[in-house]
């Protein structure tokens, strides 16, 4: 009966006005922005919904918009790209979601993010402790990357305070950080993104033209900062390697990895969620062609976040069951 009611609602919305889906992404220069834009184009062409991608501060802002701006009465739903630790934080009502959890559901798992601590070989920075006394950007203020960066630094330097331990503390988007580092106005910056991230790829080329070389600070699996973050978000934070060929670094770099998820509000009608997921995976080749890291967006990977504390939307589950990947 509930499915019949959902279908009736979906048909009624289609006859009146398609649901409006606003997709929170990230800053220009990061993968989220281009990924979300490509998904919006696919959804619009499919006719499933009226979709629009929007630049944002990333995971935390996208989840706050999902919680606070979704309006089912007007057919307006805020969806978005997000890191899994931010989604877990929102679902459980922690940090910025304290006292008011977000009614978040996963539509599909996208691709892995790799944590980058970006500098140059010439900087002399080789471990997190070397950032003491340097000019450093921790990404957008209040965002999940800044939270991760501060957690890692606090594990590396007891009593860490960016206002005390950094010579200059910036809170910039990845494109701005890359430009400042290229110009010599920044020593290092934190970032979490897919491989390759466009702004860092461009930075590597810019440095090479100046006779310099990009260096990524390693975060080995056995190191204390990595283990601290893994304990903070059990089952969500993994480890991996950024191959040296990605940005033409001298070495492969061990680091943290996080599988990004595409999320929606629980109030999104089941038939709408089903139609959105169906449109994306029937046109996944278009997504792969548009955004390099999207090559890891596959039916098999789409369900890899199941079994976690944050549930999938029932419309997505129905589609994945039909395709035989949800068992």
KAHU-V355908 format. One record per helix or strand of 3 or more residues. SS is the DSSP state (H for helix, E for strand). FROM is the first residue (numbers start at 0). TO is the last residue. If there is no record, write none. Layout:
ss:SS from:FROM to:TO
ss:SS from:FROM to:TO
//
This chain:
ss:H from:1 to:15
ss:E from:19 to:23
ss:H from:30 to:45
ss:E from:49 to:53
ss:H from:58 to:68
ss:H from:71 to:73
ss:E from:75 to:81
ss:H from:83 to:91
ss:H from:94 to:96
ss:E from:103 to:119
ss:H from:120 to:122
ss:H from:127 to:130
ss:E from:134 to:136
ss:H from:143 to:155
ss:H from:161 to:164
ss:E from:167 to:169
ss:H from:173 to:181
ss:E from:187 to:192
ss:H from:197 to:208
ss:E from:213 to:215
ss:H from:223 to:231
ss:E from:237 to:241
ss:H from:243 to:246
ss:E from:252 to:264
ss:H from:269 to:281
ss:H from:283 to:289
ss:H from:291 to:295
ss:H from:298 to:301
ss:H from:313 to:321
//
